[in-house]
Amino acid sequence: MRKITKVILIKNAVETLGYFSEQIALELEHLGYDIYFIDYDELYESLNGLPRFAVKGRTALLTFNYIGIGDEEIFQDESGRFIWEKYEMKYLNILVDHPLYYHTKLMSALPRMTIFCVDKEHVGYIRRFYPGLKVKFLPLAGNVRLDGEGYRAGEHRKSDVMMTEYDKIPNYERELIPYENRKYDLIFTANYVPIEQLESRFLGMDEEYAVFYRGILDDLIANPIQSVDVVMERHIREELGEILDGDIRAAMSGMLFIDLCVRTYFRGEIIRELAEADIKVHVFGADWDRLACKKPQNIIKNSGQVSSAACVDAVRDAKISLNIMPWFKDGAHDRIFTAMLQQTVALTDDSRYLRREFMDGENIVFFSLEGRKYLPDIIWMLLRDEENAMRIAKNGYEKAVCRHTWNFRADTLATEL
């Protein structure tokens, strides 16, 4: 008999992560776990119901990016101890960003915590710089549209309550829009952050520091196949010579804006180059009107900030879904699997993990950041040969539905409960 029977999740702290959590909850509930949500929109109501749900030694908290086990005082008692510790909870903590972003938190790990990373390089990074932490690889999964009402704040639901909702999922394929009838040729579902806004960080720096950081950014832009932490470490060692791992780790954690800059640079460059090649790109996300472009009419802004559910709906009505990696070199983004589950062509820059999982031109289409000048030709070929595009989309669906749904990720997570 398993020890953990109850799982607490969190929503409405970060919309996307809450959406993931809702789908994981549905799968865990189907496996027989009792589910409880802490809802940031109704935080006190959620917390007030916690003592009626949690059982000491039989409860786990499943969260993303340290939400609930970070700096939030509301989850701490008067002594500064997390309220979860009263129940001797297990912690499953999924990091969807590079561990660089969580240096301070990784330095003081909680007991009974397993960390999951979405990139195998991130796993190696934690094992090297934070030895002793339990860390595993867990890629994200594809999202589907859930039509049920979901979980209300602080609600304790038994698995049989959700069975009618759960049983809708196997019929999902029959509800998809026929490929030839879809509204959008090409979509991209993500926000834009103006590169000038990020590069303004350089303006307030001492000139020597600005030159050093600019050198790292230029190196990454010139050779985008490189991992961000590898390039950072190389420049640090060139500047300082022999240096301990602890000092390297601390120095890199202060360079987060470089990671943001290089990701934003390529996101903007690719969308601009497609538009200027007369390819219409439907973008779903905020601030695309701030991207400088000679042919802005080809960047079709459907709305500002959009929900995860709205992004799924957009992908369902698209022929090609573009993904630009957030600098994952041995992992994947959920946009890829979400596209596949809608029988939409997943078009993405590659990673070692994706190359192992999929075959270019068979169930996915790859491009490279360094060879992005060829991307317009790849898109034109897919649009002109719709029969081939449909074949790729169908093959991607068959691969994703067997390996890359939240159902399979929940099975992995359950092994730690």
Disulfide bonds with the S-S distance in Angstrom:
none
